[in-house]
Amino acid sequence: MTELKGRPDTPLEVEEAPMDEAEGLVIVSRSFGRQTWDRFRRHKLAILAGVVLLIMTISFWAAPALSPYGFEEITPDFNQGPSLEHPFGTDDIGRDLLVRTFKAGQFSLLIALLVAVLTTVLGAVVGAVSGYFGGAIDSFLSQVINLFLVVPSFIVLLVVAVKWGSNPTGIAVLLALLLWTSIARVVRGVVLQYKEQEFVLAARAAGAGSLRILWRHIIPNTFGPIIVNATLLVGVAIILESTLSFLALGVRPPTPTLGNLVDAAKGDIDSDPIRVLIPGGFVVLIALCINFLGDGLRDALDPTTRRVRE
């Protein structure tokens, strides 16, 4: 006996069921979300990275709230090493480094997430418009994308950050303006692939407008690549923001970020390396977790990895 469950247009999976041989196989359909989760959970590094990233994120907000010290509070303990009272030690004016490090993690993550959101929105809009309308619009927007790609972005970022880089929102906008091209190219390619498909032609024949076709029929098919690229951009933004802050061109005190904590402690790296290693280690760990998580999402959302098990 063969039993078909689910909609006929959903991917099917053939599974062995505990039944008599005469009854045959049971064909069970699974939703796209279920298939995506099943593929993602088999990516052990991505699961581990997601758990570690979640723990760090919770700690960044919980530790400063639970600590008896404020991130700018000065104590009598100057240049102290790690202890029960100050697990990460204190800086040269007596501020608790655990609170400052975790508060800096908050700001760094918020900046990186803002960069990812701005980059995704700008890149998706430009890529979708360029790919769907084609012609002169596509040529113009493609030249704009190519212009941003050939400009030495880090040099431009350094120059602009000298004047407008001290504000966290300003840093996020600057990074977004330099990183949006990758998502724009991906979305443009996906839109070019889908705009001549039968379901789009049918919607157009039914009288649907261009904006409706883009929003209801094409953009949903770009969610996979967009999510993967946006996730990876969080790691890129963390590294770039930390680099600018380390060079004293990014977010500056009193707003703490992981980069400017490393910058503040670099002069004491020989005598007190832990003050550099802890915030620097968080930058590396966040970037690694984001990359592993992005790899897992890419494998899970890639339609070419779907298989029918027999």
N, C-alpha and C positions, 0 to 999 in steps of 0.2 A: 504494500500500500504506500502511495506517495501523497503526502499532505503538503500543501503550499500555504504558508502563513505570511501575512503582510501584503503590501501593495505589489502589483506585478511589475512596477517600474523601479523597484528598489533592488540593490545588489543582493544576490542570494548566496547563501552558504550551505553547503551540503554537509551534514553531520551524521555520524553513526549513532543510532539509537539502540538501546537495549531491548530488542524485539526478536521475534522469530525470523529466520531467514526468509520465509515466505512473505513477510510483511514489507520487506525492502527497506528503503531509506526515507527519512523525514527531511524535507527541505524547509529550512528555517530562514526567514529573511531577517536582516538586522538593519537598523537605521544607520545613516551615515555617522551620527554622533557616537553610536555604540561601536562601530567599526574603528573610528578614529581613536576612541579611548582604548580599545583592545590593542591597537598597534602601538599607541603611546606607552602603555604600561609595560610592554615588552622591552622598552628602551630603558634599561636599568640606570644608566648614567643620568638620563634626563629626569627620572623619578627622584634619584638621590639629589641632583642639583636643585630640583624644585623644593624638596624638603629643606635642604640647607638654606636656600634663599628665603623661604618662608620663616624659618627660625631666626635668621638674621634680621629680617624686616620687623618681626614682632619685637625682637630685642632692641632694635633701634628706637622704637617708640616706648617700650615698657621700661627699659633701664633708666632713662632720664626722669620718667614720671615717678619711679619708685625710689630713686636715690635721694638721700638727704641733702645733696649738694646741687646747686644750680650750675649750669654749664659756664657761667661767668663768675661764679662765686669764688672769692679768694680765701684760702685757708692759711693757717700759720705754717703748714708743711710745704716747704719749698724744695723742689728738685728731689722729691722722695721716690724711691723705687717701689715696685709692687709690694703691697701689704694687704692685710685683711681689711683695713679701713679704706685704702685706695688700691683696688686690685690692679689697675694699670699704672699706678704711681701718680705723681703730680708734675706740673710743668714748673718753669722757673719763677713764676709768681704765685704758685700755690693752688692752681686750679686742678680739680680732679679730672684726670685724663680719661677715665672710663666714661664719665658723663659727656665730656667733650667729644670723644670718639663716636659714641653712639648718637649724639646730637648731630655731629657732622655727617654720619651715615644717613640720617633723615634728610638733610638738605641735599646731599649728593644724589640720593635716590629720587627725590622729588624733582630735581633739575633734570635728571635722566628721563624720568617718565614724561615730564612736560615736553622735552625734546622729541621723544617718540611719538607723542600725540600730535604735536605741530607738524612734524615731518610726515607722518602718515596721512594726515588730512591734506596737506599741500601736495604731496607726491601723488596721492590717489586721485585727487581732482584733476591735476594737470595730466597725468597719464591716461585717465579715462576719457577726458575731452579730446586729447591728442589722438588716441587710438580710434575712437568712435567716429569723429567727424572727418578725419583724414584731410587730404588736400592741402590747401594753404595753411590751415590751422595746424595740421600735423607738422608741416615743414617748419613753421615758425617756432612751435613749442619744442620740436626736436633740436633746433638750433640753440634755443635757450638752454636746454638740458646739456647739450654738448659744450656750450660756453662755460657752464658751471663745472663740468667735468674736467676741462683743460686748465681751469684756473687753479693755481697752487693753493688749495683751500686752507691749509694750516698756516701759511704765511699771511693770507688775508685775515684769518682769524686772529693771529697775533697782533696785526696792525690795528684792527678794529677794536680788539679787546682792551687796548691801551686806553681808549677813550670811553667805551661803553661797557666794559666787561666787569665792573665791580658789582653790578646788580645781578642777583640770581636769575631774574626773569630775562634780563638783557642777554646773559650768557646762553640761556635756553633758546631764545630767538635766534641768536647768531649761529648756534650749532645747527638749529633746524634749517636755516637758510642755506647751509652748506651740505646738509646730508639728505635732502629730500629727493635728489635725483635718482638714487638707487630704487626707491619705491616707485617713482614715476615711470622708470623704464620697465620694471616688472609689470605694473598695472597696464601700461600701454601694450605690452606684448600679449597679455591675457585677453584684453579687450579686442585686439586685432584677431585673435584666435576665435573668439565667440561671436563677433558681430555679424558674421555671415552664416551662423548656424541656423537650423530650421526653426528653433523656438523663437529666435529673435526676428526672423523673417515673418513668422506667423503673427507675432505681436505687432510688427510694423504694418502687415496687411490688415490687421484688425483695427487699425487706426490709432494705436498707441503712439504718443509723442516721444521725442528723443530722450527727454529727461526721465520719463516713466520707464522706457526701455533700459536706460542706463541704471536707474536706481532699483528697479524691480527684477530685472532679468540678467543683467551683465555683472553689476557690482557684486552681488552675492557670490558669484563664481570666482571672484578675486580675493575673497576673505582669507583663504588658506595662505597664498603667497604674502598677503599684507600682514597677517598675524606673525608669520615667521620672520619677515624682514623687520617689522616693528620691534619684535623681541630682541633680535640681534642688535638693533640700533641702541637699545638701552645700555648694553655693554659698551658699545663704541662711545656713547655719550658720557658714561662714567669715566672712561679713560681720558677722553679729551678734556672734560671739565677738571679732572684731577691734574692733568698736565698743565693746563692754564693756571690753576690755582697754585701749583708748585712753582711756576715761573713768576708768581705774584702778578699775573695778568688777568686772573679770573676773579672769582668771588673772594673778597678780602674780609679780614676780621672787622667787626666782631662776629660776623656770620661764619660759623665754622663749617668747613667741608673737609673731606678726607685729604684732598690735595693740599689745602693750606695748613693742615696739621703737620703734614710731612715737611712742608716748607719751613714752618716755624721751628721744627726740631732738627733740621738738617745740619745745623752748626754743631750739634752735640752728638752726632752719629757715632763718633769714636768712644765717647765716655758714657753715652746713654742710648744705645742703638734701639732699645725697645720702643722708644717714643716715635721712631721712624718706622720700625717694622710692623707695629700693630695697625696703624691706619693704612700703610702701604699694603699690608697683607689683606685687609678688607677690600681694597680696590681690586687686587688680583683675584680674590675669592669670588667677589661679585661678578667680575668679568667672566671667569671660568664657568660659574653656575649659569649665567645668561647664555653663554655659547652652547653648553651642553643641553640646556632647555630648548634653545632654538633648533638644535640638531634633532632632538626628539620630536618637536612639533613639525619640523619639515618632513620627517619620515612618516609621521602619522597623518598629515594632511595631504601628502602627495598622492594624487589619484592613481598614479602608475604603480603604486605599491599594493593596491588592492588585489586580492587573490581569492579564488573560490577553492576552498579546501574540499578534497574528495575523500 
